[in-house]
């Protein structure tokens, strides 16, 4: 399992980084990104601490751990500045908190995050064709999420991503131990969202290759 969207006690998750990673390792994860919810009040506080923990975890060599963040409820006008700041601080993966149908995210967040160059647009909801086209052009991964509520629009995302050949990634958005999933369950999430089995394996291999090239 590769999971590029998870949370710890540094935002609204239940576990400290070492326990989150150990639990992921135990159920067969190959790679996990810690991407706590951040805004301008917490960039400088959280990112250096995650980088320190991730460095120690990677020295163990049992599972690849990536230090990242999820830019959450950032006003569209500030998105580019936010992406620049977190990358400067060392965030290896930048997730944009997309326009989920179950949260009051500001209209225009999806397009601003894509334009700003996030790596992943999380739970993008009823993303538009214009936004999907831009994501495909800029190689932004669109998330198929296992998280309840956010996953309502998974089928819509798959349908448009297929049409415009946009990259997809299956993530958990884990906040608690019970949210972590096996590779087999990730397959269920993908196929349940409308992927064929071949498409699921293509999605997984594309993400795997991207990680190998980037990290």
N, C-alpha and C positions, 0 to 999 in steps of 0.2 A: 504494500500500500504506500502510495505517495500522497501526502496531505499538506497542502500549502496554505492552509487557513485555520489557525487554532488560537486559543486564548488562555492566558494564565491569570494569576492574581495581580499581575501588573495592569490589568483592566478589569473585566468582569468574569474572568474564569475562576474555577475552584482550586486549581492546582498550581504549585510552584513549578518552574520550568523542569527541574530534574525529575520530579514525579511524573509530569506529563509525558516526558520523553521515555521514561522507564515503562510506563503503561503502554505507550505506543509500540515500543520495542517488543514487549511481551506478546502482543497480538500480531506481530509480523510486519510492522512498518519498516520500510527501507529508508524513508526520508520524511521529515516533518519540518514545517516552517512555523515558528512562533510569531504570530502577527497580532499583537494586542491592539485594541482600540486606542488611537491616539489623536490628539489635536495639538494646537500650538502651546497649550499649557503643560504638555507632558512629553514632548519630543525629547528634550534634553535630559529629562529624568529617567525615562524608561529605556531608550535605545542603547545607551552605553552599558546599562546593567544586563540587558539581554545579550549583547555582544560578548560580555565577560562570561556569562553562563554558557552560551553556545560554544565558545572557544574550548572551555573545559570539557563539555559533552563530546565534542568532536575529537578531542584527544583520546577518548576511550575507543573510538573507531567502530562502535557497534551499530550505529544508525547515523545517517547524515542529518544534521540539524542546521537550520537556516534561521538567522535573525532577521525579522522583518517587522512590519507594522500594518495595521489597517487604518487608513485615514477615514475617520468616521464623522459624518454630518459636518464635513468641511464645506463652507459656502463655495459655490462654483467660482466666484471671483478670486478666491484665495487658494484654489487647488494647485495651480502651478507652483506657487511659492511653497506650499506645504510639501509637495513632492521633492522640490530642490532641497529643502531643509533636511528632510529625513534621509535622503541619499547622502548628503554631505556628512551627516552624523554616522553613517555606516549601515543604514538599513539595506539588507541584501535583496529583499523582496518587498515591493510596495503594493499593497492591496487597496483598492478603492472601494469603499462601502457604497454599493450601488443602490438604485432606487427600488428597494424591496417593496412589495405590495403591502407588507405588514408593519411598515415604519414610516413616519412622516418625513422622509428624505426630500430635500428641496428639489423641485423640477430643475433639470439642467445639470444635476450631479453626474449622471452617466457620461454625458458628452464632455464635460469639463475634466473628468478623471481620465478619459481616453486621450483627450488632447494633451493633458499634462504628462502623459507617458507612464501611467501606472503599469505594473506587470500583469495584474489580475484585476478584473472588475467583478467584485463579489455580488452574488444574488441580484442581478441587474433588472429583475422584474420584467415589465412589459417594454423592454428595450426596443427602440425604433429601428427601422431598416437603415436609416442614415447612420445611426450609431454603430450598428453591426458592421456596416461597410467600412467605417473609419477604424473600428477595432481590428478588422481583418488587415487593413492596410498598415496599421501601426504594430501589428503582432501582439496585441493585448489579448490575454486569455480571458474568456468569459466563463464564469463559474456555473457549474451544475452542482447544486448544494444538497447535502443530505439533511440539512437542518429544517425541521418542521416550520411551517409558515413561510419562510423564505423560499421554500421549494415549490410553492404554488405555480410559479411561472417557468419552471424548468423546461416543460414541453415547448413553450413559446421560444425560449432561448435556443433550444436544439434545432427547431424548425428553421429559424432564420440563420443560425450559424451554418447549418448544412447548405442553405441556399447561397450564402456569400462566402463559404469556405473560411469561416473564422475559427480560430483555435479555441478549444474547450478544455476545461480542467474540472475534475470531480473532487470536491473538498467537503470536509465535514462542518467547518465553522464550529469546531468543538469548544465547549465551555466547561464541560464536566467529563469525568471518566466514561460515562455511559454514551457519550457522543462519538467516541472513537469507533471506527468500523474496520472490518477486515477487507481484504482485496475482493473477496467474493461478494460482500455486501455492497461495496462500491460498484461492482458490476450490476447488481440489482438496481441501484440508484440510477445508473446510466441507462440501462435498458428501460426502466420504468419511465424515464424522461423522454423516451422515444428513439434512443440510439439502437442500431442493430448491434449484434455481438461483434461483428467486424469493426464497426465504427467505435465501439467501446475500446477495443484493443488498440485501434489507431490513436484515439485520444490519449490513452495511457502511455503508449510508446512515444508520442510527440512530447508529452510533458517530461518523460524520462530523459529523452535526448536533450531537451532544453536545459534541464538541470545539469546534465553532464557537461554541456558546453559552457554554461554560465558559472558553474562552481567546481 
